[in-house]
Amino acid sequence: MADKIIIPQFGANIEEAVIIEWLVSEGDLVEMGDPIVVVETIKSAMEIEAEDDGKILQIIHRSGKHNVGSVIGFIGDEDESLIEKEG
């Protein structure tokens, strides 16, 4: 089952982050701890890491400002497809 890639909570007063750059593409295999996307808050730029091993199934937001907790993509099993994830 696919897991959500979300904008995490970076600090108590930080409510938004800007996606600067995806370090992976859809279909790429990643391992837990691999940096996958760079985001910037009002304080600094940070990398979001993969929370599990898997395949980048879908990138929903490629850039722009998003609220903490927003889903920006999906990661799943290597043999999982987008149709299975969406169904």
Contacts in CASP RR format, 6 or more apart in sequence:
PFRMAT RR
TARGET T0000
AUTHOR 0000-0000-0000
METHOD contacts of the structure
MODEL  1
MADKIIIPQFGANIEEAVIIEWLVSEGDLVEMGDPIVVVETIKSAMEIEA
EDDGKILQIIHRSGKHNVGSVIGFIGDEDESLIEKEG
1 76 0 8 1.000
1 77 0 8 1.000
1 80 0 8 1.000
1 85 0 8 1.000
2 57 0 8 1.000
2 74 0 8 1.000
2 75 0 8 1.000
2 76 0 8 1.000
2 80 0 8 1.000
2 84 0 8 1.000
2 85 0 8 1.000
3 51 0 8 1.000
3 52 0 8 1.000
3 74 0 8 1.000
3 75 0 8 1.000
3 76 0 8 1.000
4 71 0 8 1.000
4 73 0 8 1.000
4 74 0 8 1.000
5 36 0 8 1.000
5 37 0 8 1.000
5 48 0 8 1.000
5 71 0 8 1.000
5 72 0 8 1.000
5 73 0 8 1.000
5 74 0 8 1.000
5 75 0 8 1.000
6 69 0 8 1.000
6 70 0 8 1.000
6 71 0 8 1.000
6 72 0 8 1.000
7 17 0 8 1.000
7 39 0 8 1.000
7 48 0 8 1.000
7 66 0 8 1.000
7 67 0 8 1.000
7 68 0 8 1.000
7 69 0 8 1.000
7 70 0 8 1.000
7 72 0 8 1.000
8 48 0 8 1.000
8 68 0 8 1.000
8 69 0 8 1.000
9 68 0 8 1.000
9 69 0 8 1.000
10 17 0 8 1.000
10 41 0 8 1.000
10 43 0 8 1.000
10 46 0 8 1.000
10 68 0 8 1.000
14 41 0 8 1.000
14 42 0 8 1.000
14 43 0 8 1.000
14 68 0 8 1.000
15 67 0 8 1.000
15 68 0 8 1.000
16 41 0 8 1.000
16 42 0 8 1.000
16 65 0 8 1.000
16 66 0 8 1.000
16 67 0 8 1.000
16 68 0 8 1.000
17 39 0 8 1.000
17 40 0 8 1.000
17 41 0 8 1.000
17 65 0 8 1.000
17 66 0 8 1.000
17 68 0 8 1.000
18 39 0 8 1.000
18 40 0 8 1.000
18 41 0 8 1.000
18 63 0 8 1.000
18 64 0 8 1.000
18 65 0 8 1.000
18 66 0 8 1.000
19 37 0 8 1.000
19 38 0 8 1.000
19 39 0 8 1.000
19 61 0 8 1.000
19 62 0 8 1.000
19 63 0 8 1.000
19 64 0 8 1.000
19 66 0 8 1.000
19 72 0 8 1.000
20 38 0 8 1.000
20 39 0 8 1.000
20 40 0 8 1.000
20 45 0 8 1.000
20 63 0 8 1.000
21 37 0 8 1.000
21 38 0 8 1.000
22 36 0 8 1.000
22 37 0 8 1.000
22 38 0 8 1.000
22 59 0 8 1.000
22 62 0 8 1.000
23 35 0 8 1.000
23 36 0 8 1.000
23 37 0 8 1.000
23 38 0 8 1.000
23 47 0 8 1.000
24 30 0 8 1.000
24 34 0 8 1.000
24 36 0 8 1.000
24 37 0 8 1.000
24 56 0 8 1.000
25 56 0 8 1.000
25 59 0 8 1.000
26 56 0 8 1.000
26 57 0 8 1.000
26 58 0 8 1.000
26 59 0 8 1.000
27 55 0 8 1.000
27 56 0 8 1.000
27 57 0 8 1.000
28 55 0 8 1.000
28 56 0 8 1.000
29 53 0 8 1.000
29 54 0 8 1.000
29 55 0 8 1.000
29 78 0 8 1.000
30 36 0 8 1.000
30 50 0 8 1.000
30 53 0 8 1.000
30 54 0 8 1.000
30 55 0 8 1.000
30 56 0 8 1.000
30 75 0 8 1.000
31 50 0 8 1.000
31 53 0 8 1.000
31 54 0 8 1.000
32 49 0 8 1.000
32 50 0 8 1.000
32 51 0 8 1.000
32 52 0 8 1.000
32 53 0 8 1.000
33 49 0 8 1.000
33 50 0 8 1.000
33 51 0 8 1.000
34 49 0 8 1.000
34 50 0 8 1.000
35 47 0 8 1.000
35 48 0 8 1.000
35 49 0 8 1.000
36 47 0 8 1.000
36 48 0 8 1.000
36 49 0 8 1.000
36 50 0 8 1.000
36 56 0 8 1.000
37 47 0 8 1.000
37 48 0 8 1.000
37 72 0 8 1.000
38 45 0 8 1.000
38 46 0 8 1.000
38 47 0 8 1.000
38 48 0 8 1.000
39 45 0 8 1.000
39 46 0 8 1.000
39 47 0 8 1.000
39 48 0 8 1.000
40 46 0 8 1.000
50 75 0 8 1.000
51 75 0 8 1.000
52 75 0 8 1.000
52 76 0 8 1.000
54 75 0 8 1.000
54 76 0 8 1.000
54 77 0 8 1.000
54 78 0 8 1.000
55 75 0 8 1.000
55 76 0 8 1.000
55 77 0 8 1.000
55 78 0 8 1.000
55 80 0 8 1.000
56 73 0 8 1.000
56 74 0 8 1.000
56 75 0 8 1.000
57 73 0 8 1.000
57 74 0 8 1.000
57 75 0 8 1.000
57 76 0 8 1.000
57 80 0 8 1.000
57 81 0 8 1.000
57 82 0 8 1.000
57 85 0 8 1.000
58 73 0 8 1.000
58 74 0 8 1.000
58 82 0 8 1.000
58 85 0 8 1.000
59 72 0 8 1.000
59 73 0 8 1.000
60 71 0 8 1.000
60 72 0 8 1.000
60 73 0 8 1.000
60 74 0 8 1.000
61 70 0 8 1.000
61 72 0 8 1.000
61 73 0 8 1.000
66 72 0 8 1.000
74 85 0 8 1.000
76 85 0 8 1.000
END
